[in-house]
Amino acid sequence: MTTETTTTLYRPVGPAELELIRQSGFREFPPRLPEQPIFYPVLTEDYAVKIARDWNVPASGAGYVTRFAVRVSFLQAYTVQEAGGRAYREYWIPAEELSAFNAAIVGPIEVIASFGKTEAG
């Protein structure tokens, strides 16, 4: 039996996005809003923590770091982008390709850190 290779990615989210992820059974990310043409999963936990803590908390009162596995075969169609330096690496997934990205997630989306005013559960 062959098991497809996955890689671990991270996504910082605010409370509204986390609620939509929860509603999906922690299986997918919600569609992007019209003003959000790109979905940005990041490559390191440290980068996700920085965004959740420094951007999501001031913007919405809370920030969360999610972790999930994605099939490498799906990601091969995309180039890793640097957003201000080597420590800030992410994929740029066009909004119209988010459902295909969600289909390439293997297993649940996990919440691994929270910042600001967060609720348990």
PASEBA-1860 file (N, C-alpha, C; in nm, 3 decimals):
! residues 121
1> MTTETTTT> 0.084/-0.119/0.000/0.000/0.000/0.000/0.088/0.125/0.000 ~ 0.058/0.219/-0.089/0.134/0.342/-0.098/0.059/0.453/-0.027 ~ 0.130/0.524/0.058/0.071/0.637/0.127/0.126/0.765/0.064 ~ 0.037/0.854/0.026/0.080/0.978/-0.036/0.149/1.067/0.067 ~ 0.257/1.131/0.024/0.335/1.218/0.111/0.258/1.348/0.138 ~ 0.265/1.391/0.265/0.205/1.518/0.303/0.311/1.608/0.365 ~ 0.278/1.735/0.375/0.361/1.831/0.447/0.272/1.907/0.543 ~ 0.328/1.953/0.651/0.253/2.028/0.751/0.260/2.177/0.719
9> LYRPVGPA> 0.143/2.240/0.718/0.133/2.384/0.700/0.056/2.443/0.817 ~ 0.057/2.575/0.825/-0.007/2.647/0.935/-0.089/2.761/0.877 ~ -0.191/2.799/0.952/-0.275/2.911/0.908/-0.319/2.989/1.032 ~ -0.278/3.116/1.043/-0.329/3.199/1.151/-0.470/3.246/1.115 ~ -0.561/3.240/1.212/-0.699/3.280/1.186/-0.754/3.360/1.304 ~ -0.856/3.438/1.276/-0.929/3.509/1.380/-1.050/3.427/1.422 ~ -1.129/3.478/1.517/-1.243/3.403/1.568/-1.350/3.370/1.465 ~ -1.378/3.461/1.373/-1.482/3.435/1.272/-1.441/3.320/1.180
17> ELELIRQS> -1.317/3.322/1.134/-1.270/3.214/1.046/-1.263/3.082/1.122 ~ -1.221/3.088/1.249/-1.215/2.965/1.328/-1.354/2.904/1.344 ~ -1.455/2.987/1.364/-1.592/2.934/1.378/-1.636/2.863/1.250 ~ -1.602/2.918/1.134/-1.637/2.853/1.008/-1.561/2.722/0.990 ~ -1.436/2.718/1.034/-1.358/2.593/1.030/-1.425/2.490/1.121 ~ -1.465/2.534/1.240/-1.534/2.445/1.336/-1.661/2.389/1.273 ~ -1.738/2.475/1.205/-1.863/2.431/1.141/-1.839/2.326/1.033 ~ -1.720/2.325/0.975/-1.687/2.225/0.872/-1.641/2.093/0.934
25> GFREFPPR> -1.641/2.086/1.067/-1.589/1.966/1.134/-1.437/1.965/1.134 ~ -1.375/2.083/1.125/-1.229/2.098/1.119/-1.171/2.025/0.998 ~ -1.244/2.033/0.886/-1.202/1.966/0.762/-1.165/2.061/0.650 ~ -1.210/2.189/0.659/-1.178/2.279/0.548/-1.179/2.424/0.593 ~ -1.113/2.506/0.511/-1.110/2.650/0.532/-1.226/2.711/0.454 ~ -1.286/2.818/0.508/-1.402/2.879/0.440/-1.362/2.953/0.314 ~ -1.458/2.974/0.225/-1.430/3.050/0.103/-1.377/3.189/0.139 ~ -1.296/3.242/0.053/-1.240/3.376/0.072/-1.349/3.479/0.046
33> LPEQPIFY> -1.335/3.593/0.108/-1.425/3.705/0.083/-1.383/3.773/-0.048 ~ -1.473/3.850/-0.109/-1.439/3.913/-0.238/-1.310/3.995/-0.233 ~ -1.281/4.057/-0.120/-1.158/4.138/-0.109/-1.036/4.055/-0.072 ~ -1.051/3.922/-0.070/-0.941/3.831/-0.035/-0.915/3.735/-0.151 ~ -0.842/3.777/-0.253/-0.824/3.693/-0.371/-0.726/3.577/-0.352 ~ -0.651/3.578/-0.242/-0.548/3.477/-0.221/-0.565/3.416/-0.082 ~ -0.543/3.285/-0.071/-0.538/3.213/0.056/-0.392/3.188/0.087 ~ -0.349/3.222/0.210/-0.208/3.219/0.246/-0.177/3.120/0.357
41> PVLTEDYA> -0.159/2.993/0.330/-0.108/2.905/0.435/0.043/2.927/0.449 ~ 0.094/2.921/0.571/0.235/2.950/0.594/0.313/2.824/0.628 ~ 0.446/2.832/0.614/0.529/2.713/0.627/0.579/2.684/0.768 ~ 0.577/2.784/0.856/0.630/2.759/0.991/0.532/2.803/1.099 ~ 0.539/2.733/1.209/0.457/2.768/1.325/0.495/2.906/1.377 ~ 0.623/2.938/1.380/0.667/3.069/1.430/0.604/3.184/1.352 ~ 0.600/3.171/1.221/0.540/3.275/1.136/0.390/3.285/1.165 ~ 0.323/3.171/1.177/0.179/3.171/1.206/0.151/3.234/1.342
49> VKIARDWN> 0.235/3.205/1.441/0.218/3.264/1.574/0.231/3.416/1.565 ~ 0.330/3.463/1.493/0.351/3.608/1.479/0.228/3.675/1.420 ~ 0.171/3.618/1.316/0.053/3.677/1.253/-0.067/3.671/1.348 ~ -0.091/3.555/1.409/-0.205/3.540/1.500/-0.197/3.639/1.616 ~ -0.080/3.650/1.673/-0.060/3.735/1.792/-0.055/3.884/1.754 ~ 0.020/3.918/1.650/0.044/4.058/1.618/-0.058/4.122/1.524 ~ -0.131/4.041/1.448/-0.228/4.096/1.353/-0.372/4.059/1.391 ~ -0.397/3.930/1.414/-0.534/3.887/1.442/-0.586/3.941/1.576
57> VPASGAGY> -0.503/3.941/1.680/-0.549/3.991/1.809/-0.589/4.138/1.802 ~ -0.504/4.228/1.748/-0.548/4.367/1.739/-0.671/4.386/1.648 ~ -0.682/4.306/1.544/-0.792/4.321/1.448/-0.925/4.267/1.499 ~ -0.920/4.157/1.577/-1.046/4.092/1.615/-1.052/4.045/1.760 ~ -0.951/4.078/1.839/-0.953/4.042/1.981/-0.895/3.907/2.014 ~ -0.878/3.821/1.913/-0.822/3.688/1.935/-0.755/3.639/1.808 ~ -0.656/3.554/1.827/-0.587/3.493/1.714/-0.558/3.348/1.747 ~ -0.565/3.265/1.646/-0.543/3.121/1.663/-0.447/3.073/1.557
65> VTRFAVRV> -0.369/2.971/1.591/-0.281/2.907/1.495/-0.338/2.769/1.467 ~ -0.362/2.741/1.339/-0.407/2.608/1.298/-0.292/2.536/1.229 ~ -0.295/2.403/1.242/-0.195/2.317/1.179/-0.270/2.207/1.105 ~ -0.218/2.172/0.987/-0.286/2.072/0.905/-0.187/2.013/0.806 ~ -0.220/1.896/0.755/-0.136/1.828/0.656/-0.199/1.841/0.518 ~ -0.115/1.866/0.417/-0.161/1.882/0.278/-0.078/1.789/0.190 ~ -0.144/1.730/0.092/-0.073/1.644/-0.003/0.033/1.723/-0.079 ~ 0.155/1.674/-0.077/0.266/1.738/-0.148/0.236/1.744/-0.298
73> SFLQAYTV> 0.171/1.642/-0.351/0.139/1.640/-0.494/0.053/1.760/-0.534 ~ -0.035/1.806/-0.447/-0.115/1.925/-0.476/-0.028/2.051/-0.474 ~ 0.056/2.063/-0.373/0.137/2.184/-0.355/0.244/2.201/-0.462 ~ 0.279/2.095/-0.533/0.383/2.104/-0.636/0.347/2.202/-0.747 ~ 0.220/2.235/-0.760/0.177/2.330/-0.862/0.202/2.476/-0.821 ~ 0.245/2.496/-0.697/0.262/2.632/-0.643/0.406/2.655/-0.600 ~ 0.447/2.780/-0.603/0.582/2.820/-0.561/0.573/2.882/-0.423 ~ 0.666/2.847/-0.335/0.673/2.912/-0.204/0.712/3.058/-0.225
81> QEAGGRAY> 0.639/3.148/-0.160/0.664/3.292/-0.170/0.727/3.341/-0.039 ~ 0.814/3.439/-0.049/0.869/3.503/0.071/0.800/3.637/0.089 ~ 0.743/3.657/0.208/0.670/3.780/0.239/0.754/3.864/0.335 ~ 0.862/3.921/0.286/0.944/4.006/0.370/1.064/3.937/0.431 ~ 1.104/3.824/0.378/1.224/3.757/0.429/1.206/3.607/0.439 ~ 1.317/3.538/0.453/1.318/3.392/0.453/1.236/3.332/0.567 ~ 1.221/3.403/0.678/1.144/3.353/0.791/0.993/3.360/0.764 ~ 0.955/3.434/0.661/0.813/3.456/0.632/0.776/3.394/0.498
89> REYWIPAE> 0.764/3.262/0.500/0.738/3.188/0.376/0.595/3.135/0.378 ~ 0.533/3.142/0.260/0.393/3.102/0.249/0.362/3.059/0.106 ~ 0.250/2.989/0.093/0.198/2.958/-0.040/0.089/3.061/-0.071 ~ 0.075/3.094/-0.198/-0.031/3.181/-0.243/-0.127/3.097/-0.327 ~ -0.240/3.063/-0.268/-0.340/2.980/-0.336/-0.452/3.074/-0.382 ~ -0.477/3.085/-0.512/-0.587/3.171/-0.559/-0.720/3.127/-0.496 ~ -0.803/3.223/-0.463/-0.931/3.195/-0.395/-1.014/3.092/-0.471 ~ -1.010/3.097/-0.604/-1.091/3.003/-0.681/-1.037/2.859/-0.674
97> ELSAFNAA> -0.918/2.841/-0.619/-0.860/2.707/-0.606/-0.865/2.655/-0.461 ~ -0.935/2.730/-0.373/-0.939/2.691/-0.232/-1.012/2.559/-0.211 ~ -1.117/2.531/-0.286/-1.186/2.403/-0.266/-1.096/2.286/-0.303 ~ -1.012/2.301/-0.405/-0.915/2.196/-0.440/-0.810/2.184/-0.330 ~ -0.767/2.297/-0.273/-0.674/2.294/-0.160/-0.737/2.218/-0.044 ~ -0.862/2.252/-0.011/-0.930/2.182/0.098/-0.937/2.032/0.074 ~ -0.959/1.993/-0.051/-0.966/1.850/-0.084/-0.831/1.782/-0.066 ~ -0.723/1.859/-0.069/-0.588/1.803/-0.052/-0.544/1.797/0.094
105> IVGPIEVI> -0.628/1.849/0.186/-0.596/1.839/0.329/-0.621/1.695/0.374 ~ -0.524/1.640/0.447/-0.534/1.504/0.497/-0.551/1.511/0.649 ~ -0.664/1.463/0.698/-0.689/1.467/0.841/-0.750/1.599/0.883 ~ -0.767/1.617/1.013/-0.832/1.738/1.063/-0.739/1.860/1.068 ~ -0.800/1.976/1.070/-0.731/2.102/1.098/-0.729/2.116/1.249 ~ -0.610/2.131/1.307/-0.597/2.140/1.452/-0.567/2.283/1.495 ~ -0.623/2.325/1.608/-0.587/2.453/1.670/-0.476/2.422/1.769 ~ -0.358/2.482/1.749/-0.243/2.450/1.834/-0.200/2.565/1.924
113> ASFGKTEA> -0.256/2.685/1.903/-0.222/2.799/1.988/-0.333/2.902/1.979 ~ -0.350/2.979/2.086/-0.448/3.087/2.086/-0.392/3.206/2.163 ~ -0.434/3.325/2.122/-0.385/3.450/2.180/-0.501/3.546/2.197 ~ -0.490/3.636/2.293/-0.594/3.735/2.316/-0.709/3.677/2.394 ~ -0.828/3.733/2.373/-0.948/3.687/2.443/-1.003/3.565/2.368 ~ -0.970/3.448/2.417/-1.012/3.326/2.350/-1.106/3.249/2.441 ~ -1.188/3.168/2.377/-1.279/3.082/2.450/-1.234/2.938/2.437 ~ -1.253/2.861/2.542/-1.217/2.719/2.538/-1.314/2.646/2.446
121> G> -1.260/2.540/2.380/-1.347/2.451/2.308/-1.350/2.470/2.164
END
